[in-house]
Amino acid sequence: MPAHAPHLGPCWVWLRSVNSGAGYAQFQFNGQQHRAHRVSYTWMRDPIPDGMVLDHLCRNRICVNPDHLEPVTTLVNTMRGDLPDVTRARFSSRATCSKGHMLTEENIYRVDGRRRCRACIRERAMARYWQRKAAVRAGLVPPPPVKGECRAGHLLDEASTFITADGYRMCRECHRLKTGQWRAGSASSQQKPGGN
């Protein structure tokens, strides 16, 4: 019984020769090799239309049950497959990623020919950031080591930095400058216009 499609009913499993390359059921008649599923479908159903191939709906290549076979084009048969190349081809034709983000040229970048969704990467990075921040706040992991300079170019070492209540490492000089600017702005806003 096909696990993914039990409504199809049981497979008719071929117990004789199997094609060594593709794994399809086969037999020899009058000195010629024949695919057993093609003969079963033709004999019990209809002739296979020109340009069509039989797709195993049960995904069992040694099944010869004609109810499990459907004539389709080669492209449809390939896209329904589960090989790595087929899976890659199927996903390359999709317009959205698994999270629903549009796979436009602005939202993707390519790695080894595969498309990667930038929005998903940003979401995963932000999730990791907030997890790390919560872990630092809870004291489960140490804050990241200080290296180099801050964004303003101040040298960062243990003496010139401090840890904020949120678990961030902050440059003391930048903090002093920001605090001084805030205090200066606050004092000037409290002066009354026209005062001495």
N, C-alpha and C positions, 0 to 999 in steps of 0.2 A: 504494500500500500504506500503510495507516495506521501511522505511526511508533510510536504508543503501544500499538497492538493489531494486530500483524502476523498473529496467528492468525485474524483475520476474513477474510483474503484481500483481493484488490485491490478498490478502489472502482470503481464504474461512474460515471464522470464525465460529467455532463450538459454538452453542448457548445452548447446553444441558449440561449434566454432565461433570465435570472436575475432574481428579484425584487429591485428596487432597495433596498427597505427592509431586509429580513432576510437577503437573499442566498441564498434557496432557489431550486432549479430549478423552472421553471414553463413552461407552454405554454397556448395558447388553443385551445379546441375548442367549436364551435357558439356562438361569441360569449362564452364564459365562460373565465375564467382558472382553471387547475387546477395544483396543486402536483404536480410530476412524481414525487417520492418517494412521495406518498400513492397515486397511481394505480398505480405499480409494485408497491407492497406489496399493494394490494387485488387487482390483477390476478394476481400470481404467488403470493400467500400466502392471506390471509383478509381479510374485512372488518375495518376498524378498529373495535374495540368503542366503544360510546357513552361519552362522557366521557374518552376516552383520546386521546393525541397520539403521534406517532411520534418516537422519540429516535434520532438518528444516533449509533450506537455508535462510528463511525469519526471523529466530530467534523468531518466534511466535509459541509457543507450542500448541495453540488451533487452528492452521491452519490445514485444511485437504485438501488443494489444492495439487494434486499429482505433479504438476509442481514445487512446492516448496520443494519437498522431494528428497533426494538423498541417495541411499544405500551406506554406508561406514562402515569401521571397527569401533569397539568401541573406539579404541585409537584415530582415526581421529576425531570422533564425540566429544570426550572429549576435545581434543586440540583445537577444533573450538569453544568451549563453552566460556562463559563469567563470570563464577563463580570465586570467589577469589582463590580457590584451583587450578582451571583450569588455570587461568592467571599465577599463580606462577609456575605451571608445564611447561607452554609454555615458560616463560622467562628463566627457569632453563636450557632449552635445547638450548638457543641461544649462538652463538659464539662471538657476539659483543654486546656492550651496545648500547643505543639509539644514542650516539654520534659517534659510529663507532670504539671505542677502543676495542681491542681484550680482551676477558675475560679469560685470562690465569691465572694459579694459582698465578703467580707473581704479577698480576695486580688486584687481587680481595682480599677482606676479607669478612668474613661472619658475619651477624648479624641475630640472630634468624633463622638460616638456609638459609637466603637469601644472594645472592651475591651482593656485592657493588663494583663498579669500582673505583679503586684508582686514575686513571688518571682524571676522572670526579671530584672527591673530590678535587684533587689538583687544577684543573682549577677553581672550584667554590671558593676555598680559596684564590687564587690569585686575582680573580675578586673582592672579598670582600676587600682584602688588598688594591688594587688600588683605589677602591671607597672610602674607609676610608681615604687613604692618600690624595686624591683630596679634600675630605671634610675638613680635617685638614688644608690643604693649603689655602683653600678658607675661612677659619674661621667659617665654618658652625658648626663644632663640636670641642670641646676642645681636646688637645692632651691627650693620655692615662696617667693615674697617674703613678708617679714614685714609684717603689717598690723594695726593696731589693738591689741587687748588679748588676753591669754590667757584661758582659761576662769575663772581666779581673779580676773581684773580687773587684772592687772599690765600696765603699758605695755610693748609689744613694739617694740624697735628692734634694730639690729645689735649694740649694746653689751650689751643685756640678754638675748640669746639665744645658744645654741650648738647645734651639730649633733651628734647622738648617733652612735654607731657604726652604727646601723641606718639612718641617713640622715634622721632626724626632726629638726625644729627644736624646741628645748625652751626654756622660760622658765627663766632662771637662778634667779630668786627661788623659783619653785615647786620646782625641783630642790633648792635649799638647804634649804627647809622640809621636803621629803620626806626628804632625807638626814638632817637633824637629828632628825626624828621616829623614823627607823629606828635611828639611833645611840642615842637615848634609850631606845627600847624594848629594844634589844639589851643595853645596859648594865644595865637593871633586871632583865632575865631572868637575867643572870649572877650577880647578888647572891644569896648564900645566905640562906635564910630564918633569921631570928633572929640575923643577924650584927650587929656594931657599926658 
